Amino acid sequence: MGWAWDAIGASPMTLHGWIALSIGAVGTALLSAGLMILAFHSNRSGHDDRVESTEGIRPRF
């Protein structure tokens, strides 16, 4: 991302910019990994199979 920032000719990033970019990238990667782990765990443990059907319920419009 930093190379792309330099390639478009924008002003150089300061140390605080690099720190913010690094924290944002690592945080996003950890969040996405955590959510994928939860999705796989939910699928394997059968939590998704226990959802009741909503076919007999009339919509309230």
Rosetta constraint file for C-alpha pairs under 8 A:
AtomPair CA 1 CA 5 HARMONIC 6.21 0.50
AtomPair CA 2 CA 6 HARMONIC 6.32 0.50
AtomPair CA 2 CA 13 HARMONIC 7.99 0.50
AtomPair CA 2 CA 18 HARMONIC 7.95 0.50
AtomPair CA 3 CA 7 HARMONIC 6.01 0.50
AtomPair CA 4 CA 8 HARMONIC 6.37 0.50
AtomPair CA 5 CA 9 HARMONIC 7.00 0.50
AtomPair CA 5 CA 10 HARMONIC 6.21 0.50
AtomPair CA 5 CA 12 HARMONIC 7.96 0.50
AtomPair CA 6 CA 10 HARMONIC 6.02 0.50
AtomPair CA 6 CA 11 HARMONIC 7.53 0.50
AtomPair CA 6 CA 12 HARMONIC 6.72 0.50
AtomPair CA 13 CA 17 HARMONIC 5.47 0.50
AtomPair CA 13 CA 18 HARMONIC 6.58 0.50
AtomPair CA 14 CA 18 HARMONIC 6.48 0.50
AtomPair CA 15 CA 19 HARMONIC 6.22 0.50
AtomPair CA 16 CA 20 HARMONIC 6.11 0.50
AtomPair CA 17 CA 21 HARMONIC 6.07 0.50
AtomPair CA 18 CA 22 HARMONIC 6.05 0.50
AtomPair CA 19 CA 23 HARMONIC 6.11 0.50
AtomPair CA 20 CA 24 HARMONIC 6.01 0.50
AtomPair CA 21 CA 25 HARMONIC 6.09 0.50
AtomPair CA 22 CA 26 HARMONIC 6.10 0.50
AtomPair CA 23 CA 27 HARMONIC 5.83 0.50
AtomPair CA 24 CA 28 HARMONIC 5.99 0.50
AtomPair CA 25 CA 29 HARMONIC 6.21 0.50
AtomPair CA 26 CA 30 HARMONIC 6.13 0.50
AtomPair CA 27 CA 31 HARMONIC 6.05 0.50
AtomPair CA 28 CA 32 HARMONIC 6.11 0.50
AtomPair CA 29 CA 33 HARMONIC 6.09 0.50
AtomPair CA 30 CA 34 HARMONIC 6.02 0.50
AtomPair CA 31 CA 35 HARMONIC 6.19 0.50
AtomPair CA 32 CA 36 HARMONIC 6.18 0.50
AtomPair CA 33 CA 37 HARMONIC 6.15 0.50
AtomPair CA 34 CA 38 HARMONIC 6.25 0.50
AtomPair CA 35 CA 39 HARMONIC 6.18 0.50
AtomPair CA 36 CA 40 HARMONIC 6.19 0.50
AtomPair CA 37 CA 41 HARMONIC 6.03 0.50
AtomPair CA 38 CA 42 HARMONIC 5.99 0.50
AtomPair CA 39 CA 43 HARMONIC 6.19 0.50
AtomPair CA 40 CA 44 HARMONIC 6.12 0.50
AtomPair CA 41 CA 45 HARMONIC 5.96 0.50
AtomPair CA 42 CA 46 HARMONIC 6.31 0.50
AtomPair CA 42 CA 47 HARMONIC 5.38 0.50
AtomPair CA 42 CA 48 HARMONIC 6.43 0.50
AtomPair CA 43 CA 47 HARMONIC 6.49 0.50
AtomPair CA 43 CA 48 HARMONIC 5.96 0.50
AtomPair CA 46 CA 50 HARMONIC 7.03 0.50
AtomPair CA 47 CA 51 HARMONIC 7.73 0.50
